[in-house]
Amino acid sequence: MTENLKPDTADQVLDAIKWAVSDAIPLDVRGTGTKAGFGRPVQAGRVLDLSNLAGITDYDPGELVLTAGPATPMAEIDRALAETNQELAFEPLDLSVLYGTDAGAGTLGGVIAANLSGPRRIKAGAARDHFLGFQAVSGRGEVFKSGGKVMKNVTGFDLSKLMAGSFGTLAVMTEISVKVLPRPEKTRTVLLMGADDDQAIQALSDALGSSHEVAGAAHLPAAIAQRSAVGYVSGAGAAVTAVRVEGPGPSVEHRCKSLQDLFAPFGAVEELHSHNSAAFWREVRDAAAFTGDWQDSQVWRVSVPPTAGPAVGQRLRARLGGEVYYDWGGGLIWFALDARDDAGAADVRQVIRDCGGHATLVRAAPDVRQAVEVFQPQPVPLADLSRRVKEAFDPEGILNPGRMTAGV
């Protein structure tokens, strides 16, 4: 039976890791456990439960910086930011939609550890770009920190970039500082109806290449669009291509008009205002289409050059069936297929091999995630570098062993 260690302070985290190192006991590091299904199953007999390291410890709206414990729920952070009309501009995913857990229960530490970024990534950057600093305990049982609570901090190595996306395999963060930004005054979404994948990605490329500062660019084939809870989208009876613009009211209105003119040669055009825009982009962000009667499907997140998106999506469906939709102007493909023992891993990676993309299995049963490579296999030189980094931070391999690669 898995036993829990539940520290209340950073000092207790240090004590727990020192004990684990001395007895060579691997630890399953988690906050609220909402992302336990993301990555390979951890091979550990003890859980290091960080749920008591929660709460916002410092928030200065004027300085655009928020500091909190790693297990602080995203719902709490969103509420605090909403009170001052601010937000996390990288638009972090809420994986509770895919995994069927409580909405908003995911944590700040989980978002950073998984480097989860939503549709606005094409404009605002990834989670790692908004990660200012942290305090942590390494797998050696040593306390260290990197970065700080200011926007410009370049002293020493930028370990924040290393920790983002490490899935708790290098160190246990005990405090996290992130950059926040003002919420846009107005948000609208321009919809193009009925375009096929190739036409849609061309339209999105035109929009992204324009001067209109697009903050979201997605294409939903008809089978995905009809699953939307937004009536303008599900009622279209056709594929829906969407671009989002944000900012001061007059600017948004001008850019929407220009984008409508840009899209007019491709087909009929509609527009979503603030409330429906927010609902639509949450669905795109959280892969809401792959719930309900698709809850048992396996889900991949595939990154490719945007212009390769349509061809990759078509090949995935031709080989494996299932459904796809496109975010990041075609550069991110969400792909769901009926459950298979291997999740179609070999076929998925064969399809993306020529264009240089990478694929991550986001949802599948534990036995499937144990059997296949969940994350894109690295070239030998990069894998050797990753191994050396792991050994430098966690030489005994006690932190989340097996989470990213096979073996303890």
Secondary structure, DSSP 8 states (H G I E B T S, - for coil): --EEE--SSHHHHHHHHHHHHHHT--EEEESSSTTTTSSS----SEEEE-TTS-SEEEEEGGGTEEEE-TT-BHHHHHHHHHHTTEE-TT----THHHHT--TT--BHHHHHHHT---TTHHHH--GGGGEEEEEEEETTS-EEEEE-SSS---SS--HHHHHTTSTTSSEEEEEEEEE-EE--SEEEEEEEES--HHHHHHHHHHHHTSSS--SEEEEE-HHHHTT-SSHHHHTTSS-EEEEEEEESHHHHHHHHHHHHHHHGGGS-EEEE-HHHHHHHHHHHHHTGGGSGGGTTSEEEEEE--GGGHHHHHHHHHHHH--EEEEEGGGTEEEEEE---TTTTHHHHHHHHHTTT-EEEEEE--HHHHHHS-SS----HHHHHHHHHHHHHH-TT--BSTTSSSS--
